[in-house]
Amino acid sequence: MIAHTSVAVKDYEKSKELYARMLAPLGYSIGMDATEHKAVGFKDAKAQDFWVSQSESPVGTHVAFAAQSADEVEAFYAAALAAGAKDNGEPGYRTSYAHGYFAAFVHDLDGNNIEAVWFDPSKK
């Protein structure tokens, strides 16, 4: 089981703002802001399990966040684009992945592929 994960970014402040806005529809908020280390931890109701930290040379990463509904996936996508993320796959079913796989994908400011996914139980 994964306790937490992190993505590297070039601009800590801009990325902190992007992720705060993008993850809010999924129930995430800033839990710990370690400004001196240029790292910020995001938490949901269960844990502080996602981190963003500054790096001179970030490497592309893919992270998928679990959503509770198609509406949450759509809200994530809209918030991400409004905050400056780039489209990498609008909300919709990805039946080639799995039955009921409803997801949206965006690239953050450094090209990390960030996804919100909901598994529709009516499509099994």
C-alpha positions in Angstrom: 0.0 0.0 0.0 1.3 3.5 -0.9 1.4 5.9 2.1 2.1 9.0 -0.1 3.4 10.1 -3.4 5.1 13.2 -4.8 5.5 15.0 -8.1 8.4 17.3 -8.9 7.8 20.8 -10.3 9.9 23.7 -11.4 7.9 26.5 -9.9 6.7 25.7 -6.4 4.4 28.7 -5.8 2.6 28.5 -9.2 2.3 24.7 -8.9 1.0 24.9 -5.3 -1.8 27.3 -6.5 -2.6 25.0 -9.5 -2.8 21.9 -7.4 -4.8 23.6 -4.6 -7.5 24.6 -7.1 -7.3 21.4 -9.2 -7.7 19.0 -6.3 -10.3 21.0 -4.3 -13.2 19.3 -6.2 -11.8 15.9 -5.1 -11.8 16.9 -1.4 -8.1 17.8 -1.1 -6.7 20.8 0.7 -3.2 22.0 1.8 -2.3 20.1 4.9 1.3 21.1 5.3 3.2 23.9 3.6 6.9 23.4 4.1 7.9 26.6 2.3 11.5 26.4 3.5 11.8 23.1 1.6 9.6 24.2 -1.3 7.2 21.3 -0.7 3.5 21.2 0.0 1.4 18.3 1.2 -2.2 17.8 0.3 -4.7 15.9 2.4 -8.2 14.6 2.1 -10.4 13.3 4.9 -8.2 10.2 5.4 -4.6 11.3 5.0 -2.0 13.7 3.8 -0.9 11.5 0.9 0.1 13.8 -2.0 3.1 16.1 -2.2 4.4 18.7 -4.7 8.0 19.7 -4.4 10.3 21.9 -6.4 13.1 20.4 -8.4 15.6 21.7 -10.9 14.8 18.9 -13.4 11.3 17.4 -12.9 10.6 14.1 -14.6 7.1 13.4 -16.0 4.9 11.4 -13.6 1.4 10.0 -13.8 -0.9 10.2 -10.7 -4.6 9.2 -10.7 -6.9 10.5 -8.0 -10.0 8.5 -7.1 -13.2 10.5 -7.5 -16.6 9.7 -6.0 -18.7 10.5 -9.1 -18.6 11.6 -12.7 -19.5 15.1 -11.5 -16.3 15.2 -9.4 -14.2 14.1 -12.4 -15.8 16.9 -14.4 -15.3 19.5 -11.6 -11.6 18.4 -11.3 -11.1 18.9 -15.1 -12.8 22.3 -15.2 -10.9 23.5 -12.1 -7.6 22.2 -13.5 -8.1 24.0 -16.9 -9.2 27.2 -15.2 -6.1 27.1 -13.0 -3.7 26.7 -16.0 -3.4 23.0 -16.6 -3.5 21.7 -20.1 -6.0 19.2 -21.5 -4.8 15.7 -21.9 -8.2 13.9 -22.2 -11.6 15.4 -21.4 -14.0 13.7 -19.0 -15.5 10.5 -20.4 -15.6 6.7 -20.3 -12.4 4.9 -21.2 -13.9 1.5 -22.1 -10.6 0.3 -23.4 -9.2 0.6 -19.9 -12.1 -1.1 -18.0 -15.9 -1.1 -17.9 -17.1 1.9 -16.1 -13.8 3.7 -16.1 -14.8 7.4 -16.3 -11.8 9.8 -16.2 -10.2 13.1 -17.2 -6.6 13.9 -17.7 -4.6 17.1 -17.6 -0.9 18.1 -17.8 0.3 20.3 -15.0 2.7 23.2 -15.5 5.6 20.7 -15.9 3.9 18.1 -18.0 3.0 15.7 -15.2 -0.1 13.7 -16.3 -2.7 14.1 -13.6 -5.9 12.1 -13.7 -9.2 11.9 -11.8 -11.1 8.6 -12.2 -14.4 7.2 -11.1 -15.4 3.6 -11.5 -19.1 3.7 -12.5 -20.7 0.6 -10.8 -23.6 0.6 -13.3 -21.3 -0.2 -16.1 -19.9 -3.5 -14.8 
